[in-house]
Amino acid sequence: MNYRSLEQHKKNRQRKKKQAQQRKKNQKNIIIILLVMIVVVMVIVGISSCVSDWVKREQSSVSDTQSSEIYAQKSTENKNDIPDNGDDGYYLNEDIFVWNRQAFELFHGNQKNAETYASLINHCSQRLPETVENVYSMVIPSHIALGLPERLINTVQSNNQQEYIRQIYQHYDSSVKSISVFDTLDKHKREYIFFRTDHRWTTLGSYYAYEQFCSSADLSPIPLNNRTYTDIPSFIGSMYAVTNLEILKNNADTLRYYDIDVDYRVRIQKTKNSSFKTYDSIYNLSARNTADTYQLFLYGDNPVTQITCPDVSSNHKLLVIKDSYGNDFISWLIGHYREIHVIDFTSYEGNIPYYCKNNTIDTVLFLNDVMSSVNSFQIDHIASVF
């Protein structure tokens, strides 16, 4: 082999060596890039989930009791008991108990659920802007806590909501003012404060809670006998929809709504990307003869509802963050605030602290029933908008 051939062979070897080194270098760079991308993704995921990780504990689902302390349901000190017809009732499944032609949601919340929900509301309160001067929280008991006779309330497989709500309120920090409505509703439990075929309270039940809110917020409640009303008969609600029980269909409810003697304006955002639409009333009268008559109140669960009362002398602005229990509650508040903003956290996808700052909100009310407080899906929704 001559010199030129040897030289060329040497160059070829060097070139191949360099190519091999470059390939290794490229492979190394690719690995580094992939690792960086993985880290970035983990950071993004961590940021997006950190809101629901405001406390280092596992969230429990409705049926999760695990090792946490649970509270056996028991009768209250109020002896104005529900009349006992002697019927033992029956469990339709692990979530529903049927008695006296009524369906009740079983409550499985425990101490860990109570602490988790309290930590969530504390976290949300701390993230609100300085314009918010007052933060209230109302946790509403469900029908099974107040709708059974003493004989059944002490034996039914449903946990004690009175103690559960007390545990939530004990874990609030000083920025959150709790509004206890359990005892108030307990005193009126013989009245028609919960539906028989639906999981929510009636407008009468919400009125008694409104009185309690007024007491806490230094407002004067409008007397019930000062309001005229309209009844919608044959209302069959959500509990019939999930059970399809004929006894519920034949024991239909009456849905009542009260006239509002205050000048007000309503704007509703139906979807997250839609513009606001103006309405003449908070009552959707077209829902009266539909399958979902409860949409009469506030046109259902919309992302944002804004109610303006131009004649109200107060400049205070209230934001209610609610589940569907809040829909018929809102009507009682009209006339107390210049502006009432309502956000349904299950459909809202914005940022509530920014919303409060942008709309100069000074009072916030978290209004949810006990079932929302133990539902991980609901809790994640609330956390995601803060």
C-alpha positions in Angstrom: 0.0 0.0 0.0 1.5 3.4 -1.1 1.8 6.5 1.0 -1.3 8.1 -0.5 -3.3 4.9 0.2 -2.0 4.8 3.8 -2.8 8.4 4.3 -6.3 8.0 2.9 -6.9 5.0 5.0 -5.7 6.9 8.1 -8.1 9.8 7.3 -10.9 7.3 6.7 -10.3 5.8 10.1 -10.1 9.2 11.8 -13.3 10.3 10.0 -15.1 7.2 11.1 -13.8 7.7 14.6 -15.1 11.3 14.6 -18.4 10.2 13.2 -18.7 7.5 16.0 -17.9 10.2 18.6 -20.4 12.6 17.1 -23.1 9.9 17.1 -22.4 9.2 20.8 -22.4 13.0 21.4 -25.7 13.3 19.6 -27.2 10.4 21.5 -26.1 12.0 24.7 -27.6 15.3 23.7 -30.9 13.6 22.8 -30.9 11.9 26.2 -30.3 15.2 28.0 -33.0 16.9 26.0 -35.4 14.1 26.8 -34.6 14.3 30.5 -35.0 18.1 30.4 -38.4 17.7 28.7 -39.5 15.1 31.4 -38.4 17.5 34.1 -40.3 20.4 32.5 -43.4 18.2 32.1 -43.1 17.1 35.8 -42.8 20.8 36.8 -45.9 21.8 34.8 -47.9 18.9 36.1 -46.7 19.7 39.6 -47.8 23.4 39.2 -51.2 22.4 37.8 -51.8 19.9 40.6 -50.3 21.9 43.5 -53.6 23.7 44.1 -55.2 20.4 45.1 -52.1 19.4 47.0 -52.5 22.3 49.5 -52.4 19.7 52.2 -50.3 16.5 52.3 -53.0 13.9 52.7 -55.0 11.7 50.4 -58.4 12.9 49.5 -61.2 10.5 50.4 -64.1 9.8 48.0 -67.7 9.6 49.3 -67.3 5.9 50.2 -63.8 6.2 51.6 -63.6 5.8 55.4 -60.3 3.9 55.7 -58.7 4.4 59.2 -60.1 7.9 59.8 -62.4 8.5 62.7 -66.1 8.3 61.7 -69.1 9.6 63.5 -72.2 7.4 64.0 -75.3 9.3 63.3 -77.5 10.0 66.3 -80.6 11.9 67.2 -80.1 15.6 68.1 -81.1 17.2 71.4 -84.1 18.7 69.7 -87.1 16.4 70.6 -89.3 17.8 67.9 -88.8 14.5 66.2 -90.0 13.3 62.8 -93.2 11.2 63.3 -92.4 7.4 63.2 -94.7 5.3 61.0 -93.0 2.0 62.1 -91.6 1.3 58.7 -87.9 0.1 58.8 -87.1 1.4 55.3 -84.5 -0.3 53.1 -81.1 0.3 51.5 -81.4 0.6 47.7 -77.6 0.5 47.5 -74.6 1.7 49.5 -75.6 5.3 48.7 -79.4 5.5 49.0 -81.8 4.7 51.8 -85.6 4.6 51.2 -88.2 5.3 53.9 -91.7 6.7 53.9 -91.8 7.1 50.1 -88.7 9.3 50.3 -85.1 8.7 49.1 -82.2 9.8 51.2 -78.5 10.0 50.3 -76.3 8.2 52.8 -73.4 10.2 54.2 -70.0 8.6 54.6 -67.9 11.6 55.5 -65.2 11.2 58.2 -62.7 13.3 60.1 -60.2 13.2 57.3 -62.8 14.6 54.9 -63.6 17.3 57.4 -60.0 18.4 57.8 -59.4 18.2 54.0 -62.4 20.5 53.2 -61.4 22.9 56.0 -57.9 23.1 54.6 -59.3 23.8 51.2 -61.4 26.7 52.3 -58.5 28.1 54.3 -56.3 27.9 51.3 -59.0 29.6 49.1 -59.5 32.3 51.7 -55.8 33.0 51.9 -55.5 33.5 48.1 -58.3 36.1 47.9 -57.2 39.7 47.3 -57.1 42.4 50.0 -60.3 43.9 48.6 -62.2 40.9 50.2 -63.0 42.0 53.8 -65.2 39.1 54.9 -65.1 35.4 54.0 -68.0 33.2 55.1 -68.6 29.5 54.8 -71.9 27.6 55.1 -71.9 23.8 55.0 -75.4 22.5 54.6 -76.6 19.2 56.1 -78.5 16.8 53.8 -82.0 15.4 54.3 -80.9 12.1 56.0 -79.5 14.0 59.0 -82.9 15.6 59.7 -85.6 13.7 57.9 -85.8 10.4 59.8 -87.5 9.5 63.1 -85.2 8.9 66.2 -85.5 5.1 65.9 -84.0 5.1 62.4 -81.6 8.1 62.7 -79.7 6.2 65.5 -79.3 3.0 63.4 -79.1 4.1 59.7 -75.7 3.5 58.1 -75.0 7.2 57.7 -72.4 9.2 59.6 -73.2 12.1 61.9 -73.3 15.3 59.9 -73.7 17.6 63.0 -70.3 16.5 64.4 -68.8 16.4 60.9 -69.7 20.0 60.2 -68.5 21.0 63.7 -65.1 19.4 62.9 -64.9 21.5 59.6 -65.6 24.7 61.4 -63.1 23.9 64.2 -60.4 23.6 61.6 -61.0 27.0 59.9 -58.4 29.7 60.5 -59.3 33.2 61.6 -59.9 34.4 58.1 -63.1 32.3 57.6 -66.3 32.9 59.5 -68.4 29.8 59.8 -72.2 29.9 59.5 -73.8 27.0 61.3 -77.3 26.2 60.0 -77.6 22.6 61.3 -79.3 23.6 64.6 -81.5 26.1 62.8 -82.8 23.5 60.3 -83.1 20.9 63.1 -85.6 23.1 64.9 -87.7 23.2 61.7 -87.2 19.6 60.6 -90.9 18.8 60.8 -91.5 21.5 58.2 -91.1 21.1 54.5 -87.4 22.0 54.3 -86.2 19.2 52.1 -87.6 17.6 49.0 -88.8 14.0 49.1 -87.7 13.2 45.5 -84.7 15.4 45.2 -81.4 15.7 47.1 -81.7 19.4 47.8 -83.5 21.6 50.2 -86.7 23.6 49.5 -86.9 27.3 49.4 -88.3 27.2 52.9 -85.1 25.4 54.1 -82.9 27.9 52.3 -84.9 30.8 53.9 -84.0 29.5 57.4 -80.3 29.4 56.4 -80.7 32.9 54.9 -81.8 34.1 58.3 -78.7 32.6 59.9 -76.5 34.3 57.2 -78.1 37.6 57.9 -77.4 37.2 61.6 -73.7 36.6 60.9 -73.4 39.3 58.2 -75.2 41.9 60.2 -78.2 42.1 57.8 -81.9 42.4 58.5 -83.7 39.5 56.9 -86.9 40.1 54.9 -89.8 38.5 56.8 -91.2 35.5 54.9 -94.8 36.7 55.3 -93.9 39.8 53.3 -93.3 37.8 50.2 -95.8 36.4 47.8 -95.1 33.1 46.1 -96.0 30.7 43.3 -96.2 26.9 43.7 -95.3 24.4 41.0 -96.9 21.0 41.7 -95.7 17.6 40.5 -92.0 18.3 40.8 -90.0 15.0 40.6 -86.4 15.5 41.3 -82.9 14.0 41.1 -83.5 11.1 43.5 -86.2 9.8 41.3 -84.0 10.3 38.3 -81.3 8.0 39.8 -83.6 5.4 41.3 -86.6 5.3 39.0 -88.7 4.3 42.0 -92.4 4.4 41.3 -93.1 5.3 45.0 -91.2 8.5 44.5 -92.9 9.4 41.3 -96.2 9.0 43.1 -95.0 11.2 46.0 -94.1 14.2 43.9 -92.9 17.5 45.5 -94.1 21.0 45.2 -91.5 23.6 44.1 -92.1 27.1 45.5 -90.6 30.4 44.3 -91.0 33.8 45.9 -91.6 37.1 44.2 -88.8 39.7 44.5 -90.0 43.2 45.2 -86.7 44.8 44.4 -85.5 46.4 41.1 -82.6 44.3 39.8 -80.8 43.3 36.6 -79.4 39.8 35.7 -76.6 38.8 33.4 -75.6 35.2 33.0 -72.7 33.6 31.3 -73.9 30.2 30.1 -70.5 28.7 29.0 -66.9 29.7 29.7 -66.3 31.3 26.3 -69.8 32.8 25.8 -70.7 36.4 26.3 -73.1 37.5 29.1 -76.8 37.5 28.3 -79.3 39.8 30.0 -82.4 38.3 31.6 -85.5 40.0 33.2 -85.6 37.6 36.1 -83.5 35.1 38.0 -86.4 32.6 37.5 -86.4 30.5 34.3 -90.1 30.2 34.0 -89.8 28.1 30.8 -88.4 25.3 33.0 -91.7 24.8 34.9 -92.9 22.0 32.7 -89.6 20.4 31.8 -87.8 17.3 33.2 -85.4 19.5 35.1 -87.8 21.9 36.8 -85.1 22.9 39.4 -83.5 24.9 36.6 -86.2 27.4 37.4 -83.8 28.8 39.9 -81.0 30.8 38.4 -81.3 29.1 35.1 -79.3 26.1 36.5 -75.6 25.8 37.3 -73.9 28.4 35.1 -70.3 29.6 35.3 -71.1 33.2 36.3 -74.3 35.0 37.2 -74.3 38.7 38.0 -77.2 40.5 39.7 -77.2 44.3 40.1 -79.6 46.2 42.4 -79.3 49.9 41.4 -81.5 51.1 44.2 -79.6 49.5 47.0 -77.8 52.2 49.0 -75.0 49.9 50.1 -72.0 49.6 47.8 -71.1 46.1 49.0 -70.4 43.4 46.5 -71.0 39.8 47.4 -69.6 36.7 45.6 -71.3 33.4 46.3 -69.2 30.3 45.4 -71.8 27.4 45.4 -73.1 24.1 44.4 -76.7 23.6 43.3 -77.9 24.2 46.9 -77.2 27.8 46.3 -79.5 28.3 43.4 -82.7 28.9 45.3 -80.7 30.6 48.2 -79.6 33.5 46.0 -83.1 35.0 45.7 -83.2 35.9 49.4 -80.0 38.0 49.1 -81.3 40.3 46.4 -81.8 43.7 47.9 -79.0 43.4 50.5 -76.1 44.1 48.2 -75.5 46.5 45.3 -74.0 43.6 43.3 -74.3 39.8 43.8 -71.9 37.6 41.8 -72.5 33.9 41.7 -70.0 31.3 40.5 -70.8 27.7 40.2 -67.4 26.0 40.7 -68.4 22.9 38.7 -68.7 24.9 35.5 -66.4 27.9 36.0 -62.9 27.6 34.6 -61.4 31.0 35.5 -59.4 32.3 38.4 -61.6 33.4 41.4 -58.9 35.6 43.1 -58.5 37.5 39.8 -62.3 37.7 39.4 -62.6 39.2 42.9 -59.9 41.8 42.3 -61.3 42.7 38.9 -64.8 43.2 40.2 -63.8 44.7 43.6 -65.6 42.0 45.6 -65.6 42.7 49.3 -67.6 39.7 50.7 -67.3 36.0 49.7 -69.6 33.2 50.8 -68.8 29.5 50.2 -72.1 27.7 50.2 -72.0 23.9 49.7 -73.8 20.9 51.1 -72.0 18.1 53.0 -71.9 15.8 50.0 -69.8 18.3 48.0 -67.4 18.6 50.9 -66.5 14.9 50.7 -66.6 14.5 46.9 -63.1 14.5 45.5 -64.3 15.6 42.1 -66.1 18.6 43.6 -63.1 19.5 45.8 -60.7 19.3 42.8 -63.0 21.7 41.0 -63.0 24.2 43.8 -59.2 24.0 44.1 -58.7 24.4 40.4 -60.3 27.9 40.3 -58.0 29.2 43.0 
